[in-house]
Amino acid sequence: MRVTKTFSRLALGSAIMLASLGSVQAQEDEVKIGFIVKKPEQAWFINEQQAATAIGEELGFDVVRLSGEDGQEVLTAIDNLYAQGADGFVICPPDVRLGPAIMNRANQYNMKVVTVDDQFVNSSGEPMEGVPHLGMSGYKIGQQAGDAIAAEMEARGWDPEKVAALRITNNELPTAVERTDGATAALLDAGFPESNIFDAPQQNSDTTSAFSAASPVLSQRGDYEHWVIYALNEESVLGGVRATEQYGLAAEDVIGVGINGSGAAFAEFSRDNPTGFHGTVAVSSTMHGRQTSEDLYRWISEDTQPPANTETSGVLMTRDNWQEVRAELGL
């Protein structure tokens, strides 16, 4: 009798041990990825990371959301992910030139990497090969912004000779250059005088730095009746719009068109009275977060490498249609 009870206890203990080992193995087999962004407080990146988490819950993988506002913080984030057992990460880098250093660290840990929004470049300034990327075509999106400005100028009956363009620039970021170059090309194609375009170099890509960059330009060029504003993103355009308000320009004398389609634009469109912020070329940050995360998951779990470069397009969002466009794009 005692032998039978002893055997039963041993069998039960073995079963518990096997179940525990199975549980550990299941945990080890579960895919975990990181999602690193350069500006975690901006609505665009909040949407991306939330979308990544949502698709992870849907497909059964974990997403660790991290900040990487400079090179050191990115490398620390990668170390953190390795310590947590992550298999790879999606990243929007703070500086695309950090690509080789980031990939060196990722390769040390045998991690797979997908870039989103801003694409790594090599020492020659060319896109890095072997790192899948999803983002918008900066030049084409910029052209859409420029086309929207030109169309609104025509609708308001403005004489281009009496209009100044505030081009808020960030020449350290290739994506910013592509977007503002595209917008400039569209304006010139529409007959806008190149001599009426004035640069306002910003130190960062947020509203505060754009406001600081725009203010002195407006003060120096007070002989124009109307102003148009374009930049890397809607936060920067909003900085320009705030500067025109401080300078004393009426909302009807300003046409600002941004790029992204996020909380900053939604808040502006929700104001009781229209401002100089006419619209933004909206791109689905939600889709960017979901698609890159799913692509990385499939690459890790099924060995299906994502396309080398996927480009997304945008839709003009204005005060009149922003809620419809937001719903359509899932923002």
N, C-alpha and C positions, 0 to 999 in steps of 0.2 A: 504493500500500500504506500509506504513511504517512497519506494523507488518510483512508483507511478506519479506521485505528487512532485517528486524532484524532477522527473523527466518533463512533466507538464510545465513546471516553472522555467526550466531551461529552454523549452520550446517557445514559451511566451516571451522570455527575454530575448531570444534570437529573433523572433518576429518583430519585437519593438526595435531592436538594433537595426534590422534590415529596413524597416520603415523609416527610421531616422536617417540612415545612409541614403535611402531613396530621396528623402526630402532635401538633404544637403545637395545631392546630385542635381535635383530639379532646380534648386536655387543657383547652382553653378552654371547650369545650362541656360538659364534665363538671360536674354540679351539686355545689356545696359549700355546706353549711349549718353554722351554729354551734348549740351547745346550751349555754346559760348557766344555771347554777343558783346559788342563794343560799347553800347549805350543802353544798359538794362532799364533805365528809367524812362526811355522814350517809348511812346505808344506803339510804334512799329515793332520794336523788338519784344515788347511785352506780348503783343499778339502772336509773334512767331513762336516764342517759348511756350505760351499757353497752348497753341495749336500742336506743337511737338508733344507736349504732355498728353493731350487728348488722343492723338493717334497712337501713342504708346499704350494708353489704357485700352484702346480699341483692339489693337493687334497683339498685345501681351508683352511689351517690353518696357523697361524703365528708362526715364529721361531725367538726367541731372542737369538742372539749369544753373549756369555759372556766368559770371561777369569776366570780361577781358578787356579792360579799358586801356591797357598798355602792354608792351611786350612781356614784361616781368609777370604781370598778373595772368597773362595767357599761359605762360609756361608753368606757373604755379597751379593754374586750373587743370592743365594736362596731368601734372603730377598727382593732383587730387583725384582725378578720374581714374588713373592707373591704380591708386590705392584702393579705390572702391570697386575695382574689377571691371571697369568699362571696356568695351570692345572697340570703341571709336567715338568720334564726335563730329557734329556740325559746327561750323564757326563762321561768324562775320568778323573778320579781323580788324583791329584798331588801325592797322597800317598794312596795306597789301604787300609791302616790301618785306614783311616779317615771314612771308611764306616759307622760304628755305629753312629758317630757324625752327618754325613751328613743325614742319614736316620732319626735320631731324629728330626732334623730341618725340613726335608721334611714332616714327619708325623704330626708335629705341624700345618703345613699349608695344610694338607690333599692332598699333591702332590704325584703323581705317579713318579717312578724313573726307568730308564733303564741305565745300565752301558755299555760303549763301550770301547773296547781295553784292559783296565785294570779293573779287577773284584774286588769288595769290598771283604775284608776278615774280619772275626770277631776277637775277642781277642785271640782266639786260633790259628789264622793264617789260618783258613779254610774259603772257599768261603761262603759268607753270603747267607742264604736262603731267598727266597721271593723277591729277586731283579733280574729281568731278565737281562741277559748279552749276548752281542754279541762280539766276538773277535776271534783272531786266536789262535790255540793251540800253545803256545809258544815253547813247546818242539819239536813238529813236524815241525814247521817252522824252528827252529834251526837245526834240522836234515837235512832239505833241504839245508840250507846254508852250513853245513858241508859236505854233499854229493857233492855239487857243487865244493867246494874247492878241495876235494879229486879227483874228476874227472878231474879237470883242472891240478892238479899236475901230474897226470898220463899222460895226454895229452902232457905236457911239458917235460916228462921224468925225473922228479925230484926224487932224492933219498931221501926218508923221513928222513933218519938219518942226512942229511945235511940241513934240513929245520926247522925253528923255527916258532911256532905259537904264535901270539900276541892275547891274549884273553882279550879284553877290557871289564871290568866287572863293574856292579853296583849291589852289593849284597843287597842294601836297597830296591830294586824293584823286587818283585817276578817274574814279567814278564821277566825281564832281565836275572834273574838266569835260568829260564826255557829255554830261547832261547840259552844262551851260553852253558848250560848243554847239550841241544840237539845237538848242533854243535860239542861239544867235543866228545860226544858218537859216532857220525857218523865218526869223524876222527879216533878215536881209533878202531872202527870196520873195518876201511879201512887199518889198520896197522900202523897208525901214532904213533910214540913213545911218551908216556905220559910225559917223562922227558923233551921233547922239547917244552912243552906248558908253556908259561909264562904269568902271570896275570898282567894287568895294570888297577888298580882300578880307576874309574873316579868319580868325585863329582856330575856330572850332566849327561845329556843324549844328549849333543850337540857336535859339532865338536871341539870347543875350549877346552872343558874339556877332550875330548878323546886325542887330540894332547898333552896336558900337561901330561896326564897319560902315553902315549906311548913313549914319547921322552926319559925318563931315562932308560926304559927297553931296547930300541934299543942300547943306549950307553953302557949298561952293558953287552950286548950279541952280541958283534961285530964279533964273530967267525963263524957265519952262512952265507951260501951263499944265501939262499932264505928265504923269510918270507911269511906267510899267516896271514890274519887278519880277525877276526870276532867279533861281538858285538851285542848289543841290537838292533841297527838300522843302517841305512846307514850313517846317520850323524856322528855317532861314528866311523864307519869304515873309513869314509873319513878323520876324524881326525887322525887316525892311518896312513893312506896313506900319508897325508901331512907330518907327522913326518918322514916317511921313505924317502920322498923326501929331507927334510932338512938334514937328516943323510947322504944322498948321494947314496941311493940305486936306481938302474935303475928300470923303470916301469916293465920291463920283469922279474925282480927278486921278484916281489910282486904279491900276489893274495889276494885281499880283496873282501869279499862277504858280503853285507849288508842285511837288511830286511826292507821292506815297499813298495818301488816303488813310489817315489814322486819326487818333483822338484829338490831335491838335486842330485838324481841319474840322472835325465834328463840332468841337467846342466853338469854333469861329462861326460856323454856319448856324449855330443855335442861338447866337446873340439876337437880341430884340431888333437891332438895327443893322443893316448891311455895312460892311467895312470895305476897305480897299482890297481885301482878299477875295478875288473873283472866283477862284476855283483851284483844283489840284488834279493832277493826273493820277488817278487811284490805281494802285496795284494791290493784289491780294496778299498782304503779309501773312494772313492765315494760311493761304495755299503754300507760300514759301516755307513756312514752318512745318506744315504737314508733309509736303512732298519730299523735302530734303531728309526729314527724319525717317519716313517710310523707305526712301531710297537707300539710306544707310543701313537700316534694319534688314532689308532684303539682301543687301550686299554681304552683310555679316552672316545672316542665317541661311541664305540660299546661294551665296557666291555669285550673285547677279550684279555686276558693276553698273552703276548709273551712267547715263550719257556724259560725255566729256563736258558739254556746255548746253544748258537749257535756258532759253531766253523767254521771258514772259512779257506781255503787253499791258497797256493801261487803258483806262476809261476816264474821260473828263467828268469830274464831280464838281457840281456847283451848289450854290444855296438852294436852287430850285429842285435838284434831283438827288441830293446827297443821300437821303434815306433809302431811296430805291437802289442806287448804286451800291450802297453799303450792304444791303440785303443780298443783292445779286452776287457780290464778291465774297460774301460771308465774313465781313469785317466786324 
